[in-house]
Amino acid sequence: MPESSAQSAAPLVQSLEDPALYFNRDLSILEFNRRVLALADDPHVPLLDQLRYLTIVSSNLDEFFEVRMAGLLQRRKFGAGPSGPDMLGPNKEIEAVAQVAHEIIAEQYRCLNQRLLPALAKEGIRLLRRREWRAAQRRWISNYFQTEVLPLLTPLSLDPAHPFPKVQNKGLNFAIVLEGQDAYGRRSPIAIVQAPRILPRIIQIPPPLASHSDFVFLSSIIHEYVQLLFPGLKIQGFYQFRVTRNSELFVDEEEVDNLLDALADELPMRPFGEAVRLEVANNCPREVIEYLLRHFELGEDSLYALSGPVNLARLSAIIDMVVRPDLLFSPFLPGLPPACSQPENIFAQLRAEPILLHHPFQSFNPVLDFIRQAASDPQVIGIKQTLYRTTPDSPIIDALMAAAMAGKQVTAVVELKARFDEANNIRMAERLEEVGVQVVYGVVNHKVHAKMMLILRREEDGIRLYGHLGTGNYHSRNARIYTDLSLLTADPDITADMNDLFMHITGMGRAPQLRCLLQSPFTLFDALLDAIETETRHGPEGRIIARVNALVEPELIRALYRASQAGVEIDLIVRGACALRPGIPGISEHIRVRSIVGRFLEHSRAYYFGNGGHPKLWISSADWMGRNLFRRLEVAVPILDPDLRARVLQETLQLYLEDDCNAWAMRPDGTYTFLRKTPDTACTSAQDRLLAQYDRSNPA
């Protein structure tokens, strides 16, 4: 990482509350995207997957600007002071964030133009510029423009009768510089053309016109034939631009009568929030840039001049259109535990012992079989389920609907406020309600982020409860690309706790006194502090290993600092944002932080504490962030079975501490060191070892 992008090393401190001991959350999020971008430049990664990582960074940055940068700009607008443990303040933070974002985006386009496009061309996958179109291709493209594109375009010359159009969030637009007057004697120096969202941004030229996999950008097609939109006028310039807008929804839950209706009313306004970023082609003249900045009320630090297409995320379409398995990671067949080989007996299996699944190395199908069997089993009388993110065509939704139509009591806790999934979740809730599912929209001002499914089954000795708890969403496709843990269990204490939690979510009253589950916002935070303090009392004999997506909660960080000062050995596997500074003498020299960035998105959360020889280990839906611990309903479940606890410790913690192939070690100054020595060095990949262990398509 360039020195300019790192925060300075921490000086000598007088207090564990000293801002110098904490990294800025937003800068840490951006540094995670540097690590993802490194995969787009990694020769170990297949070529099309390198392209995929490049596009993932673009999608991540879009969301960063829509949410995080939007919040910073609002704080600056209203004169807010410093907040957060680093106390950087909105003005300094915006300046620092803009600098790092510009560095990352410049590196993206360097990687695209100098590495990926030439490498793809060598493999016969070409993104053709206009000058490269052959005569036959040009005729096909011209016909495509006339029949598919031109009828949908609306050129808008800017004058008093034609004000600047409403530009949607992240839409593709073109600023056209014109010369001359039209039939009415009007002169307009600039016009705007918006690319219809219904059109693909990348078009494949069909065979036999292409001997290779040839593609053209929609922007190139419109550029080539833009003159047809302005007959009699001279086109002086054609420049892409894109605006990113604030995409937060503002609904006061305590002031609305129906959250679903309020969100449905708010969603149409999302594409037109305040502008937070302007992206333009780097050949755009200064006068056009200044015109756009003025119109969108943006400062210079919100301008990003790009040496290529203004939305790299759209390049992901190529991956699906090109049939080149040799340029992708090898496919695999997720493993199945022996207990799941006969899914029709899953309830009997769970009465005998719990089942732990490690996704994606092990299949998500047992979770689907669990809910499907419950829906069809005449002895099952009720199902309770939380739904945060899933797919509109999810088999879980189908199973819940089938269960309700079969007369079972079905309750679904649907989190309507799952960011960017609100529309899907509204549609899903309406579908469920139509067939008699009792749908609840969570808890006012607290997102329900816990992943729980509870089955109530009438058996000979009464009603028995069966449960599923996981670290990831009920999302079948994500279960193929995210690492997560699933626990299927009939443990009476765990399932009774789950039932109490569902009663608490859907009803009212004080927080339940749970037997073994930890719940935020009530017991999880205090239990974590207590577990860390217990290790602190054990001193050098103490041990902490935690794996989370983000670590930014200041009180937990201070507790970890105190544990380190007492000599406790602490290993933290933090995929993304980390506000803790490791390796500071006298403060955190016993703390090590690493981030694993590989083929699969690391999403599991697991917390291990040595506890004086009586280890405690939880898996959870919660990161160590204020929002998870205080403003969401989360659950952590203890792994009580000794064999399963040993397995979680080995597979999700110890194996990842041995990784020197996909691991980045955090330095005291906030930069990261890639632990793989050279591209040719033999190394240990936790993900590869787990694939080798569980992949059913590989007999070895």
URURJO-V52592 format. One line per field, one symbol per residue. ss: DSSP state (A for helix, B for strand, O for the rest). phi: phi as a letter, one per 20 degrees, with the letter a starting at -180 (. if undefined). A space follows every 10 residues. Layout:
ss->???
phi->???
This chain:
ss->OOAAAOOOOO OOOOOOOOAA ABOOAAAAAA AAAAAAAAAO OOOOOOAAAA AAAAAAAAAA AAAAAAAAAA AAAAAAAOOO OOOOOOOOOA AAAAAAAAAA AAAAAAAAAA AAAAAAAAAA AAOOBBBOOA AAOOAAAAAA AAAAAAAAAA AAOOOBBOBO OBOOOOOOOO OOBBBBBBBO BOOOOOBOOB BBBBOOOOOO OBBBOOOOOO OOBBBBBAAA AAAAAAAAAO OOOBBBBBBB BBBBBOOOOO OOAAAOOOAA AAAAAAAOOA AAOOBBBBBB BOOOOAAAAA AAAAAAOOOA AABBBBOOOO OAAAAAAAAA AOOOAAAOOO OOOOBOOAAA OOAAAAAAAA AAOOBBBBBO OBOOAAAAAA AAAAAAOOOB BBBBBBBOOO OOOOAAAAAA AAAAAOOOBB BBBBOOOOOO OAAAAAAAAA AAAAOOOBBB OOBOOBBBOO OBBBBBBBBO OBBBBBBBBB OOOOOOOAAA OBBBBBBBBO OAAAAAAAAA AAAAAAOOOO OOOOOOOBBB OOOAAAAAAA AAAAAAAAAA AOBBBBBBOO BOOAAAAAAA AAAAAOOOBB BBBBOOOBOB OOOOOOOOOO BBBBBBOOOO BBOOOBBBBO AAAOOBBBBB OOOBOAAAAA OBBBBBBBOO OAAAAAAAAA AAAAAAAOOO OOBBBBOOOO OBBBOOOOOO OOOOOAAAAA AAAAOOOOOO
phi->.fgfeeffff ffcdbfeggf ecefffffff fffffffgff ddffeggffg fffgffffff fgfgffdffg ffffffgemf efbnfelfnf fffgffffff fffffffgff fffedfffff ffendcdefg feffgfffff ffffffeddg feecfcfebg ecfgffefgm feccededco cefemeccfb cdcdfgffef ecdefffefc fdedccfgff ffgfdfgfec fndeeeaccf bbddcgdfed cefeddebff fffffegfeg fcfffcbddc ffefffffgf fffffeldef feecederfe bfgfffffge eeecgfdcgf fbdgfcfgfd fcffdfffff feafcdddee fdfeggfffg fffffeffef dbccbecdcb egeffffgff fffffeneec ccedefefgm dgffffffff ffffdnffdc dmdgmcfedf dcccddcecg eoeddccccb ecfecffffe cdebdcddbd gfffffffff fffffedcpf ffeeebfdce eddfffffgf ffffffffmf efbccccbeb ccffffffff gffffenfec ddddfdfcee eemegmccfe dccccdcbgd ffcfcbcdcf lmncgdbddb edeecgffec ccecccdfee fgffffffgf fdcffffefc ddeceeegen ecdfeffbge ffbddgffff fffdffedgf
